[in-house]
Amino acid sequence: MLFNNPWDTAAGVLIAREAGAIVHRHRRHPHTTKARATIAACPNFLADLVELVAGAEKEAGRTT
């Protein structure tokens, strides 16, 4: 299983937010330092990206 540690994503989250991206952890939940996954995208694309990730997880048999 893959997952992020806070030190793995801190700089990327900051850069993405400064660039105007919205950063979530999973299924549109706000990103926190306890997040095990990170999704960042511009506001217009985030919903589509979250849907694609959820679809890929479903195909892989994951529900987290």
mmCIF file as Biopython writes it, N, C-alpha, C and O atoms, coordinates in Angstrom:
data_model
#
loop_
_atom_site.group_PDB
_atom_site.id
_atom_site.type_symbol
_atom_site.label_atom_id
_atom_site.label_alt_id
_atom_site.label_comp_id
_atom_site.label_asym_id
_atom_site.label_entity_id
_atom_site.label_seq_id
_atom_site.pdbx_PDB_ins_code
_atom_site.Cartn_x
_atom_site.Cartn_y
_atom_site.Cartn_z
_atom_site.occupancy
_atom_site.B_iso_or_equiv
_atom_site.auth_seq_id
_atom_site.auth_asym_id
_atom_site.pdbx_PDB_model_num
ATOM 1   N N  . MET A ? 1  ? 0.844   -1.170 0.000   1.0 0.0 1  A 1 
ATOM 2   C CA . MET A ? 1  ? 0.000   0.000  0.000   1.0 0.0 1  A 1 
ATOM 3   C C  . MET A ? 1  ? 0.894   1.239  0.000   1.0 0.0 1  A 1 
ATOM 4   O O  . MET A ? 1  ? 1.878   1.312  0.736   1.0 0.0 1  A 1 
ATOM 5   N N  . LEU A ? 2  ? 0.540   2.191  -0.824  1.0 0.0 2  A 1 
ATOM 6   C CA . LEU A ? 2  ? 1.266   3.454  -0.887  1.0 0.0 2  A 1 
ATOM 7   C C  . LEU A ? 2  ? 0.584   4.487  -0.015  1.0 0.0 2  A 1 
ATOM 8   O O  . LEU A ? 2  ? -0.643  4.531  0.074   1.0 0.0 2  A 1 
ATOM 9   N N  . PHE A ? 3  ? 1.389   5.316  0.625   1.0 0.0 3  A 1 
ATOM 10  C CA . PHE A ? 3  ? 0.815   6.424  1.386   1.0 0.0 3  A 1 
ATOM 11  C C  . PHE A ? 3  ? 1.879   7.488  1.593   1.0 0.0 3  A 1 
ATOM 12  O O  . PHE A ? 3  ? 3.074   7.225  1.462   1.0 0.0 3  A 1 
ATOM 13  N N  . ASN A ? 4  ? 1.431   8.680  1.914   1.0 0.0 4  A 1 
ATOM 14  C CA . ASN A ? 4  ? 2.305   9.828  2.137   1.0 0.0 4  A 1 
ATOM 15  C C  . ASN A ? 4  ? 2.575   10.018 3.618   1.0 0.0 4  A 1 
ATOM 16  O O  . ASN A ? 4  ? 1.733   9.710  4.462   1.0 0.0 4  A 1 
ATOM 17  N N  . ASN A ? 5  ? 3.742   10.520 3.920   1.0 0.0 5  A 1 
ATOM 18  C CA . ASN A ? 5  ? 4.061   11.033 5.244   1.0 0.0 5  A 1 
ATOM 19  C C  . ASN A ? 5  ? 4.061   12.547 5.126   1.0 0.0 5  A 1 
ATOM 20  O O  . ASN A ? 5  ? 4.282   13.068 4.033   1.0 0.0 5  A 1 
ATOM 21  N N  . PRO A ? 6  ? 3.822   13.270 6.212   1.0 0.0 6  A 1 
ATOM 22  C CA . PRO A ? 6  ? 3.768   14.736 6.121   1.0 0.0 6  A 1 
ATOM 23  C C  . PRO A ? 6  ? 5.016   15.339 5.485   1.0 0.0 6  A 1 
ATOM 24  O O  . PRO A ? 6  ? 4.909   16.299 4.722   1.0 0.0 6  A 1 
ATOM 25  N N  . TRP A ? 7  ? 6.172   14.808 5.776   1.0 0.0 7  A 1 
ATOM 26  C CA . TRP A ? 7  ? 7.408   15.351 5.221   1.0 0.0 7  A 1 
ATOM 27  C C  . TRP A ? 7  ? 7.548   15.045 3.733   1.0 0.0 7  A 1 
ATOM 28  O O  . TRP A ? 7  ? 8.351   15.677 3.047   1.0 0.0 7  A 1 
ATOM 29  N N  . ASP A ? 8  ? 6.779   14.086 3.229   1.0 0.0 8  A 1 
ATOM 30  C CA . ASP A ? 8  ? 6.814   13.767 1.805   1.0 0.0 8  A 1 
ATOM 31  C C  . ASP A ? 8  ? 6.050   14.794 0.972   1.0 0.0 8  A 1 
ATOM 32  O O  . ASP A ? 8  ? 6.363   15.003 -0.200  1.0 0.0 8  A 1 
ATOM 33  N N  . THR A ? 9  ? 5.067   15.421 1.565   1.0 0.0 9  A 1 
ATOM 34  C CA . THR A ? 9  ? 4.172   16.271 0.786   1.0 0.0 9  A 1 
ATOM 35  C C  . THR A ? 9  ? 4.143   17.739 1.194   1.0 0.0 9  A 1 
ATOM 36  O O  . THR A ? 9  ? 3.555   18.551 0.481   1.0 0.0 9  A 1 
ATOM 37  N N  . ALA A ? 10 ? 4.751   18.104 2.304   1.0 0.0 10 A 1 
ATOM 38  C CA . ALA A ? 10 ? 4.623   19.465 2.833   1.0 0.0 10 A 1 
ATOM 39  C C  . ALA A ? 10 ? 4.998   20.531 1.806   1.0 0.0 10 A 1 
ATOM 40  O O  . ALA A ? 10 ? 4.234   21.472 1.590   1.0 0.0 10 A 1 
ATOM 41  N N  . ALA A ? 11 ? 6.149   20.400 1.178   1.0 0.0 11 A 1 
ATOM 42  C CA . ALA A ? 11 ? 6.582   21.411 0.212   1.0 0.0 11 A 1 
ATOM 43  C C  . ALA A ? 11 ? 5.666   21.432 -1.007  1.0 0.0 11 A 1 
ATOM 44  O O  . ALA A ? 11 ? 5.312   22.503 -1.500  1.0 0.0 11 A 1 
ATOM 45  N N  . GLY A ? 12 ? 5.282   20.261 -1.492  1.0 0.0 12 A 1 
ATOM 46  C CA . GLY A ? 12 ? 4.404   20.188 -2.656  1.0 0.0 12 A 1 
ATOM 47  C C  . GLY A ? 12 ? 3.039   20.800 -2.389  1.0 0.0 12 A 1 
ATOM 48  O O  . GLY A ? 12 ? 2.484   21.487 -3.247  1.0 0.0 12 A 1 
ATOM 49  N N  . VAL A ? 13 ? 2.498   20.554 -1.205  1.0 0.0 13 A 1 
ATOM 50  C CA . VAL A ? 13 ? 1.205   21.129 -0.831  1.0 0.0 13 A 1 
ATOM 51  C C  . VAL A ? 13 ? 1.313   22.654 -0.791  1.0 0.0 13 A 1 
ATOM 52  O O  . VAL A ? 13 ? 0.433   23.353 -1.294  1.0 0.0 13 A 1 
ATOM 53  N N  . LEU A ? 14 ? 2.373   23.163 -0.204  1.0 0.0 14 A 1 
ATOM 54  C CA . LEU A ? 14 ? 2.563   24.610 -0.141  1.0 0.0 14 A 1 
ATOM 55  C C  . LEU A ? 14 ? 2.690   25.215 -1.534  1.0 0.0 14 A 1 
ATOM 56  O O  . LEU A ? 14 ? 2.046   26.221 -1.834  1.0 0.0 14 A 1 
ATOM 57  N N  . ILE A ? 15 ? 3.503   24.619 -2.374  1.0 0.0 15 A 1 
ATOM 58  C CA . ILE A ? 15 ? 3.687   25.134 -3.735  1.0 0.0 15 A 1 
ATOM 59  C C  . ILE A ? 15 ? 2.381   25.073 -4.515  1.0 0.0 15 A 1 
ATOM 60  O O  . ILE A ? 15 ? 2.033   26.025 -5.213  1.0 0.0 15 A 1 
ATOM 61  N N  . ALA A ? 16 ? 1.660   23.970 -4.405  1.0 0.0 16 A 1 
ATOM 62  C CA . ALA A ? 16 ? 0.388   23.837 -5.127  1.0 0.0 16 A 1 
ATOM 63  C C  . ALA A ? 16 ? -0.615  24.887 -4.667  1.0 0.0 16 A 1 
ATOM 64  O O  . ALA A ? 16 ? -1.285  25.509 -5.491  1.0 0.0 16 A 1 
ATOM 65  N N  . ARG A ? 17 ? -0.722  25.087 -3.364  1.0 0.0 17 A 1 
ATOM 66  C CA . ARG A ? 17 ? -1.657  26.089 -2.847  1.0 0.0 17 A 1 
ATOM 67  C C  . ARG A ? 17 ? -1.266  27.496 -3.278  1.0 0.0 17 A 1 
ATOM 68  O O  . ARG A ? 17 ? -2.130  28.294 -3.640  1.0 0.0 17 A 1 
ATOM 69  N N  . GLU A ? 18 ? 0.031   27.808 -3.244  1.0 0.0 18 A 1 
ATOM 70  C CA . GLU A ? 18 ? 0.495   29.128 -3.667  1.0 0.0 18 A 1 
ATOM 71  C C  . GLU A ? 18 ? 0.216   29.362 -5.152  1.0 0.0 18 A 1 
ATOM 72  O O  . GLU A ? 18 ? 0.037   30.502 -5.579  1.0 0.0 18 A 1 
ATOM 73  N N  . ALA A ? 19 ? 0.181   28.293 -5.930  1.0 0.0 19 A 1 
ATOM 74  C CA . ALA A ? 19 ? -0.090  28.387 -7.362  1.0 0.0 19 A 1 
ATOM 75  C C  . ALA A ? 19 ? -1.588  28.433 -7.662  1.0 0.0 19 A 1 
ATOM 76  O O  . ALA A ? 19 ? -1.985  28.582 -8.818  1.0 0.0 19 A 1 
ATOM 77  N N  . GLY A ? 20 ? -2.420  28.306 -6.627  1.0 0.0 20 A 1 
ATOM 78  C CA . GLY A ? 20 ? -3.863  28.390 -6.818  1.0 0.0 20 A 1 
ATOM 79  C C  . GLY A ? 20 ? -4.582  27.057 -6.867  1.0 0.0 20 A 1 
ATOM 80  O O  . GLY A ? 20 ? -5.790  27.010 -7.101  1.0 0.0 20 A 1 
ATOM 81  N N  . ALA A ? 21 ? -3.854  25.974 -6.649  1.0 0.0 21 A 1 
ATOM 82  C CA . ALA A ? 21 ? -4.496  24.656 -6.656  1.0 0.0 21 A 1 
ATOM 83  C C  . ALA A ? 21 ? -5.242  24.429 -5.350  1.0 0.0 21 A 1 
ATOM 84  O O  . ALA A ? 21 ? -4.934  25.034 -4.323  1.0 0.0 21 A 1 
ATOM 85  N N  . ILE A ? 22 ? -6.216  23.556 -5.413  1.0 0.0 22 A 1 
ATOM 86  C CA . ILE A ? 22 ? -6.914  23.086 -4.224  1.0 0.0 22 A 1 
ATOM 87  C C  . ILE A ? 22 ? -6.293  21.730 -3.888  1.0 0.0 22 A 1 
ATOM 88  O O  . ILE A ? 22 ? -6.113  20.891 -4.770  1.0 0.0 22 A 1 
ATOM 89  N N  . VAL A ? 23 ? -5.972  21.521 -2.625  1.0 0.0 23 A 1 
ATOM 90  C CA . VAL A ? 23 ? -5.322  20.282 -2.208  1.0 0.0 23 A 1 
ATOM 91  C C  . VAL A ? 23 ? -6.267  19.528 -1.277  1.0 0.0 23 A 1 
ATOM 92  O O  . VAL A ? 23 ? -6.717  20.057 -0.261  1.0 0.0 23 A 1 
ATOM 93  N N  . HIS A ? 24 ? -6.551  18.297 -1.642  1.0 0.0 24 A 1 
ATOM 94  C CA . HIS A ? 24 ? -7.426  17.434 -0.844  1.0 0.0 24 A 1 
ATOM 95  C C  . HIS A ? 24 ? -6.682  16.166 -0.518  1.0 0.0 24 A 1 
ATOM 96  O O  . HIS A ? 24 ? -5.646  15.867 -1.112  1.0 0.0 24 A 1 
ATOM 97  N N  . ARG A ? 25 ? -7.215  15.421 0.433   1.0 0.0 25 A 1 
ATOM 98  C CA . ARG A ? 25 ? -6.606  14.127 0.723   1.0 0.0 25 A 1 
ATOM 99  C C  . ARG A ? 25 ? -7.326  13.055 -0.071  1.0 0.0 25 A 1 
ATOM 100 O O  . ARG A ? 25 ? -6.714  12.442 -0.945  1.0 0.0 25 A 1 
ATOM 101 N N  . HIS A ? 26 ? -8.555  12.810 0.185   1.0 0.0 26 A 1 
ATOM 102 C CA . HIS A ? 26 ? -9.267  11.733 -0.494  1.0 0.0 26 A 1 
ATOM 103 C C  . HIS A ? 26 ? -10.745 12.060 -0.541  1.0 0.0 26 A 1 
ATOM 104 O O  . HIS A ? 26 ? -11.324 12.524 0.441   1.0 0.0 26 A 1 
ATOM 105 N N  . ARG A ? 27 ? -11.330 11.824 -1.653  1.0 0.0 27 A 1 
ATOM 106 C CA . ARG A ? 27 ? -12.774 12.052 -1.836  1.0 0.0 27 A 1 
ATOM 107 C C  . ARG A ? 27 ? -13.221 13.420 -1.324  1.0 0.0 27 A 1 
ATOM 108 O O  . ARG A ? 27 ? -14.204 13.544 -0.594  1.0 0.0 27 A 1 
ATOM 109 N N  . ARG A ? 28 ? -12.490 14.409 -1.720  1.0 0.0 28 A 1 
ATOM 110 C CA . ARG A ? 28 ? -12.818 15.811 -1.452  1.0 0.0 28 A 1 
ATOM 111 C C  . ARG A ? 28 ? -12.732 16.206 0.018   1.0 0.0 28 A 1 
ATOM 112 O O  . ARG A ? 28 ? -13.369 17.175 0.430   1.0 0.0 28 A 1 
ATOM 113 N N  . HIS A ? 29 ? -11.979 15.496 0.792   1.0 0.0 29 A 1 
ATOM 114 C CA . HIS A ? 29 ? -11.746 15.879 2.183   1.0 0.0 29 A 1 
ATOM 115 C C  . HIS A ? 29 ? -10.539 16.809 2.193   1.0 0.0 29 A 1 
ATOM 116 O O  . HIS A ? 29 ? -9.583  16.569 1.456   1.0 0.0 29 A 1 
ATOM 117 N N  . PRO A ? 30 ? -10.554 17.850 2.996   1.0 0.0 30 A 1 
ATOM 118 C CA . PRO A ? 30 ? -9.413  18.764 3.052   1.0 0.0 30 A 1 
ATOM 119 C C  . PRO A ? 30 ? -8.124  18.036 3.446   1.0 0.0 30 A 1 
ATOM 120 O O  . PRO A ? 30 ? -8.141  17.114 4.262   1.0 0.0 30 A 1 
ATOM 121 N N  . HIS A ? 31 ? -7.032  18.459 2.863   1.0 0.0 31 A 1 
ATOM 122 C CA . HIS A ? 31 ? -5.727  17.863 3.165   1.0 0.0 31 A 1 
ATOM 123 C C  . HIS A ? 31 ? -5.286  18.263 4.565   1.0 0.0 31 A 1 
ATOM 124 O O  . HIS A ? 31 ? -5.425  19.422 4.957   1.0 0.0 31 A 1 
ATOM 125 N N  . THR A ? 32 ? -4.764  17.319 5.308   1.0 0.0 32 A 1 
ATOM 126 C CA . THR A ? 32 ? -4.195  17.572 6.633   1.0 0.0 32 A 1 
ATOM 127 C C  . THR A ? 32 ? -2.842  16.869 6.705   1.0 0.0 32 A 1 
ATOM 128 O O  . THR A ? 32 ? -2.470  16.134 5.791   1.0 0.0 32 A 1 
ATOM 129 N N  . THR A ? 33 ? -2.119  17.093 7.780   1.0 0.0 33 A 1 
ATOM 130 C CA . THR A ? 33 ? -0.837  16.414 7.935   1.0 0.0 33 A 1 
ATOM 131 C C  . THR A ? 33 ? -1.000  14.915 8.172   1.0 0.0 33 A 1 
ATOM 132 O O  . THR A ? 33 ? -0.026  14.168 8.088   1.0 0.0 33 A 1 
ATOM 133 N N  . LYS A ? 34 ? -2.207  14.474 8.465   1.0 0.0 34 A 1 
ATOM 134 C CA . LYS A ? 34 ? -2.468  13.049 8.669   1.0 0.0 34 A 1 
ATOM 135 C C  . LYS A ? 34 ? -2.968  12.360 7.405   1.0 0.0 34 A 1 
ATOM 136 O O  . LYS A ? 34 ? -3.260  11.165 7.425   1.0 0.0 34 A 1 
ATOM 137 N N  . ALA A ? 35 ? -3.070  13.106 6.306   1.0 0.0 35 A 1 
ATOM 138 C CA . ALA A ? 35 ? -3.565  12.548 5.046   1.0 0.0 35 A 1 
ATOM 139 C C  . ALA A ? 35 ? -2.620  11.463 4.538   1.0 0.0 35 A 1 
ATOM 140 O O  . ALA A ? 35 ? -1.399  11.621 4.576   1.0 0.0 35 A 1 
ATOM 141 N N  . ARG A ? 36 ? -3.191  10.371 4.067   1.0 0.0 36 A 1 
ATOM 142 C CA . ARG A ? 36 ? -2.399  9.282  3.521   1.0 0.0 36 A 1 
ATOM 143 C C  . ARG A ? 36 ? -2.328  9.351  2.005   1.0 0.0 36 A 1 
ATOM 144 O O  . ARG A ? 36 ? -1.591  8.586  1.383   1.0 0.0 36 A 1 
ATOM 145 N N  . ALA A ? 37 ? -3.081  10.252 1.409   1.0 0.0 37 A 1 
ATOM 146 C CA . ALA A ? 37 ? -3.053  10.467 -0.039  1.0 0.0 37 A 1 
ATOM 147 C C  . ALA A ? 37 ? -3.251  11.952 -0.292  1.0 0.0 37 A 1 
ATOM 148 O O  . ALA A ? 37 ? -3.871  12.652 0.508   1.0 0.0 37 A 1 
ATOM 149 N N  . THR A ? 38 ? -2.720  12.425 -1.408  1.0 0.0 38 A 1 
ATOM 150 C CA . THR A ? 38 ? -2.809  13.838 -1.720  1.0 0.0 38 A 1 
ATOM 151 C C  . THR A ? 38 ? -3.240  14.006 -3.168  1.0 0.0 38 A 1 
ATOM 152 O O  . THR A ? 38 ? -2.680  13.387 -4.074  1.0 0.0 38 A 1 
ATOM 153 N N  . ILE A ? 39 ? -4.242  14.850 -3.372  1.0 0.0 39 A 1 
ATOM 154 C CA . ILE A ? 39 ? -4.702  15.194 -4.711  1.0 0.0 39 A 1 
ATOM 155 C C  . ILE A ? 39 ? -4.704  16.709 -4.800  1.0 0.0 39 A 1 
ATOM 156 O O  . ILE A ? 39 ? -5.307  17.386 -3.967  1.0 0.0 39 A 1 
ATOM 157 N N  . ALA A ? 40 ? -4.031  17.241 -5.810  1.0 0.0 40 A 1 
ATOM 158 C CA . ALA A ? 40 ? -3.985  18.692 -6.000  1.0 0.0 40 A 1 
ATOM 159 C C  . ALA A ? 40 ? -4.312  19.008 -7.445  1.0 0.0 40 A 1 
ATOM 160 O O  . ALA A ? 40 ? -3.799  18.369 -8.364  1.0 0.0 40 A 1 
ATOM 161 N N  . ALA A ? 41 ? -5.172  20.001 -7.641  1.0 0.0 41 A 1 
ATOM 162 C CA . ALA A ? 41 ? -5.544  20.401 -8.998  1.0 0.0 41 A 1 
ATOM 163 C C  . ALA A ? 41 ? -6.149  21.792 -8.957  1.0 0.0 41 A 1 
ATOM 164 O O  . ALA A ? 41 ? -6.530  22.297 -7.901  1.0 0.0 41 A 1 
ATOM 165 N N  . CYS A ? 42 ? -6.226  22.396 -10.133 1.0 0.0 42 A 1 
ATOM 166 C CA . CYS A ? 42 ? -6.896  23.694 -10.214 1.0 0.0 42 A 1 
ATOM 167 C C  . CYS A ? 42 ? -8.375  23.479 -9.881  1.0 0.0 42 A 1 
ATOM 168 O O  . CYS A ? 42 ? -8.902  22.385 -10.084 1.0 0.0 42 A 1 
ATOM 169 N N  . PRO A ? 43 ? -9.033  24.499 -9.380  1.0 0.0 43 A 1 
ATOM 170 C CA . PRO A ? 43 ? -10.425 24.345 -8.949  1.0 0.0 43 A 1 
ATOM 171 C C  . PRO A ? 43 ? -11.354 23.774 -10.029 1.0 0.0 43 A 1 
ATOM 172 O O  . PRO A ? 43 ? -12.276 23.023 -9.711  1.0 0.0 43 A 1 
ATOM 173 N N  . ASN A ? 44 ? -11.126 24.115 -11.279 1.0 0.0 44 A 1 
ATOM 174 C CA . ASN A ? 44 ? -12.008 23.646 -12.354 1.0 0.0 44 A 1 
ATOM 175 C C  . ASN A ? 44 ? -11.823 22.169 -12.681 1.0 0.0 44 A 1 
ATOM 176 O O  . ASN A ? 44 ? -12.695 21.564 -13.304 1.0 0.0 44 A 1 
ATOM 177 N N  . PHE A ? 45 ? -10.712 21.583 -12.276 1.0 0.0 45 A 1 
ATOM 178 C CA . PHE A ? 45 ? -10.389 20.211 -12.637 1.0 0.0 45 A 1 
ATOM 179 C C  . PHE A ? 45 ? -10.459 19.243 -11.466 1.0 0.0 45 A 1 
ATOM 180 O O  . PHE A ? 45 ? -10.469 18.030 -11.672 1.0 0.0 45 A 1 
ATOM 181 N N  . LEU A ? 46 ? -10.508 19.753 -10.250 1.0 0.0 46 A 1 
ATOM 182 C CA . LEU A ? 46 ? -10.416 18.896 -9.068  1.0 0.0 46 A 1 
ATOM 183 C C  . LEU A ? 46 ? -11.523 17.837 -9.008  1.0 0.0 46 A 1 
ATOM 184 O O  . LEU A ? 46 ? -11.237 16.669 -8.745  1.0 0.0 46 A 1 
ATOM 185 N N  . ALA A ? 47 ? -12.760 18.219 -9.243  1.0 0.0 47 A 1 
ATOM 186 C CA . ALA A ? 47 ? -13.865 17.250 -9.152  1.0 0.0 47 A 1 
ATOM 187 C C  . ALA A ? 47 ? -13.664 16.104 -10.138 1.0 0.0 47 A 1 
ATOM 188 O O  . ALA A ? 47 ? -13.907 14.946 -9.797  1.0 0.0 47 A 1 
ATOM 189 N N  . ASP A ? 48 ? -13.221 16.415 -11.360 1.0 0.0 48 A 1 
ATOM 190 C CA . ASP A ? 48 ? -12.982 15.367 -12.354 1.0 0.0 48 A 1 
ATOM 191 C C  . ASP A ? 48 ? -11.830 14.459 -11.933 1.0 0.0 48 A 1 
ATOM 192 O O  . ASP A ? 48 ? -11.895 13.243 -12.112 1.0 0.0 48 A 1 
ATOM 193 N N  . LEU A ? 49 ? -10.780 15.053 -11.374 1.0 0.0 49 A 1 
ATOM 194 C CA . LEU A ? 49 ? -9.634  14.262 -10.946 1.0 0.0 49 A 1 
ATOM 195 C C  . LEU A ? 49 ? -10.007 13.334 -9.794  1.0 0.0 49 A 1 
ATOM 196 O O  . LEU A ? 49 ? -9.613  12.168 -9.787  1.0 0.0 49 A 1 
ATOM 197 N N  . VAL A ? 50 ? -10.754 13.836 -8.833  1.0 0.0 50 A 1 
ATOM 198 C CA . VAL A ? 50 ? -11.189 13.005 -7.702  1.0 0.0 50 A 1 
ATOM 199 C C  . VAL A ? 50 ? -12.035 11.841 -8.214  1.0 0.0 50 A 1 
ATOM 200 O O  . VAL A ? 50 ? -11.897 10.716 -7.735  1.0 0.0 50 A 1 
ATOM 201 N N  . GLU A ? 51 ? -12.900 12.104 -9.176  1.0 0.0 51 A 1 
ATOM 202 C CA . GLU A ? 51 ? -13.740 11.053 -9.753  1.0 0.0 51 A 1 
ATOM 203 C C  . GLU A ? 51 ? -12.887 10.004 -10.471 1.0 0.0 51 A 1 
ATOM 204 O O  . GLU A ? 51 ? -13.147 8.807  -10.347 1.0 0.0 51 A 1 
ATOM 205 N N  . LEU A ? 52 ? -11.879 10.442 -11.213 1.0 0.0 52 A 1 
ATOM 206 C CA . LEU A ? 52 ? -10.994 9.495  -11.891 1.0 0.0 52 A 1 
ATOM 207 C C  . LEU A ? 52 ? -10.230 8.624  -10.908 1.0 0.0 52 A 1 
ATOM 208 O O  . LEU A ? 52 ? -10.101 7.418  -11.119 1.0 0.0 52 A 1 
ATOM 209 N N  . VAL A ? 53 ? -9.728  9.218  -9.845  1.0 0.0 53 A 1 
ATOM 210 C CA . VAL A ? 53 ? -8.993  8.457  -8.836  1.0 0.0 53 A 1 
ATOM 211 C C  . VAL A ? 53 ? -9.916  7.447  -8.155  1.0 0.0 53 A 1 
ATOM 212 O O  . VAL A ? 53 ? -9.531  6.298  -7.942  1.0 0.0 53 A 1 
ATOM 213 N N  . ALA A ? 54 ? -11.125 7.873  -7.817  1.0 0.0 54 A 1 
ATOM 214 C CA . ALA A ? 54 ? -12.086 6.961  -7.186  1.0 0.0 54 A 1 
ATOM 215 C C  . ALA A ? 54 ? -12.420 5.797  -8.127  1.0 0.0 54 A 1 
ATOM 216 O O  . ALA A ? 54 ? -12.529 4.654  -7.684  1.0 0.0 54 A 1 
ATOM 217 N N  . GLY A ? 55 ? -12.579 6.081  -9.406  1.0 0.0 55 A 1 
ATOM 218 C CA . GLY A ? 55 ? -12.846 5.029  -10.381 1.0 0.0 55 A 1 
ATOM 219 C C  . GLY A ? 55 ? -11.696 4.043  -10.497 1.0 0.0 55 A 1 
ATOM 220 O O  . GLY A ? 55 ? -11.914 2.834  -10.587 1.0 0.0 55 A 1 
ATOM 221 N N  . ALA A ? 56 ? -10.480 4.555  -10.495 1.0 0.0 56 A 1 
ATOM 222 C CA . ALA A ? 56 ? -9.305  3.688  -10.566 1.0 0.0 56 A 1 
ATOM 223 C C  . ALA A ? 56 ? -9.200  2.811  -9.325  1.0 0.0 56 A 1 
ATOM 224 O O  . ALA A ? 56 ? -8.857  1.633  -9.417  1.0 0.0 56 A 1 
ATOM 225 N N  . GLU A ? 57 ? -9.500  3.394  -8.156  1.0 0.0 57 A 1 
ATOM 226 C CA . GLU A ? 57 ? -9.463  2.600  -6.924  1.0 0.0 57 A 1 
ATOM 227 C C  . GLU A ? 57 ? -10.523 1.498  -6.967  1.0 0.0 57 A 1 
ATOM 228 O O  . GLU A ? 57 ? -10.273 0.368  -6.546  1.0 0.0 57 A 1 
ATOM 229 N N  . LYS A ? 58 ? -11.693 1.836  -7.473  1.0 0.0 58 A 1 
ATOM 230 C CA . LYS A ? 58 ? -12.766 0.848  -7.541  1.0 0.0 58 A 1 
ATOM 231 C C  . LYS A ? 58 ? -12.358 -0.302 -8.461  1.0 0.0 58 A 1 
ATOM 232 O O  . LYS A ? 58 ? -12.598 -1.466 -8.142  1.0 0.0 58 A 1 
ATOM 233 N N  . GLU A ? 59 ? -11.746 0.016  -9.596  1.0 0.0 59 A 1 
ATOM 234 C CA . GLU A ? 59 ? -11.292 -1.024 -10.510 1.0 0.0 59 A 1 
ATOM 235 C C  . GLU A ? 59 ? -10.204 -1.883 -9.880  1.0 0.0 59 A 1 
ATOM 236 O O  . GLU A ? 59 ? -10.113 -3.078 -10.162 1.0 0.0 59 A 1 
ATOM 237 N N  . ALA A ? 60 ? -9.386  -1.285 -9.034  1.0 0.0 60 A 1 
ATOM 238 C CA . ALA A ? 60 ? -8.328  -2.026 -8.367  1.0 0.0 60 A 1 
ATOM 239 C C  . ALA A ? 60 ? -8.828  -2.795 -7.147  1.0 0.0 60 A 1 
ATOM 240 O O  . ALA A ? 60 ? -8.073  -3.551 -6.536  1.0 0.0 60 A 1 
ATOM 241 N N  . GLY A ? 61 ? -10.102 -2.603 -6.791  1.0 0.0 61 A 1 
ATOM 242 C CA . GLY A ? 61 ? -10.666 -3.320 -5.664  1.0 0.0 61 A 1 
ATOM 243 C C  . GLY A ? 61 ? -10.415 -2.661 -4.328  1.0 0.0 61 A 1 
ATOM 244 O O  . GLY A ? 61 ? -10.545 -3.303 -3.286  1.0 0.0 61 A 1 
ATOM 245 N N  . ARG A ? 62 ? -10.055 -1.380 -4.340  1.0 0.0 62 A 1 
ATOM 246 C CA . ARG A ? 62 ? -9.815  -0.652 -3.089  1.0 0.0 62 A 1 
ATOM 247 C C  . ARG A ? 62 ? -11.012 0.225  -2.780  1.0 0.0 62 A 1 
ATOM 248 O O  . ARG A ? 62 ? -11.700 0.697  -3.684  1.0 0.0 62 A 1 
ATOM 249 N N  . THR A ? 63 ? -11.253 0.437  -1.506  1.0 0.0 63 A 1 
ATOM 250 C CA . THR A ? 63 ? -12.368 1.283  -1.102  1.0 0.0 63 A 1 
ATOM 251 C C  . THR A ? 63 ? -11.930 2.401  -0.183  1.0 0.0 63 A 1 
ATOM 252 O O  . THR A ? 63 ? -12.789 3.121  0.326   1.0 0.0 63 A 1 
ATOM 253 N N  . THR A ? 64 ? -10.647 2.588  0.058   1.0 0.0 64 A 1 
ATOM 254 C CA . THR A ? 64 ? -10.184 3.627  0.976   1.0 0.0 64 A 1 
ATOM 255 C C  . THR A ? 64 ? -10.108 4.976  0.338   1.0 0.0 64 A 1 
ATOM 256 O O  . THR A ? 64 ? -9.733  5.948  0.993   1.0 0.0 64 A 1 
#
